[in-house]
Amino acid sequence: MSRQAYEKAGRRAETLAVWYLRVKGYYILSRRYKTKAGEIDIIAVRGKTVAIVEVKQRETREAAEASLTTLAEKRISTAAEVFLSRTPSVQNKDMRFDLIFIIGRWRIFHIPDAWRDY
């Protein structure tokens, strides 16, 4: 698969994840939020919680789980700190890191509070 095909598949997976989150009552604050530290796929809020969401599309759940590295978690955490520091309206909300796996073309697994940044 070419780089362009992977990029297109990634965008499609993120779009599916956005619709899934909206159906679950989340308000999407940002998609593909970029900082020098890294990128956050989706930033969503529901109630008093800001969800920093990483989306992975793979053929199996095991492959999706294996694709998230400790280094990637650190980059996402650092980017989340930048977002929070620049967005006063969410600074008093709880923050968590979620994963959404798109398995195959349509199966969606949402893992709230998938890791902690301690």
Phi, psi and omega in degrees: 000137181283164178301321180296322178293319177297318179298315179297317179297320178296318178295320178296318179298318179295322178295317176300317180296320178298314180295320177301312181297319178299317178298327180278002175096013178273148172257128183274119178273323184200151172236141178051052179287118185253136172227173175295333182282329183164188183238143174250128182295308182218138171240121184228156178228142173214121182063233182261018184237132171261125178255122173265113192247127173256130182250131177231129174248124180214171179284330179228158177295323179299318178295321179295315179298319182290340184281346179266111183265165176298322178297319178296317177302317180296316179298317180295318178299317179295318177297323178296320177299319178297312179303311181298320181292335182263358186232085184303330184294344181246003185293337180262012178261158174286148179238142175217162180251120181249156171240142169234121177258129171256113184257127187066228180259334191225344184285128184243129173239122178253123179244094179292147176053050186291329176208163180244147179254088180252000000 
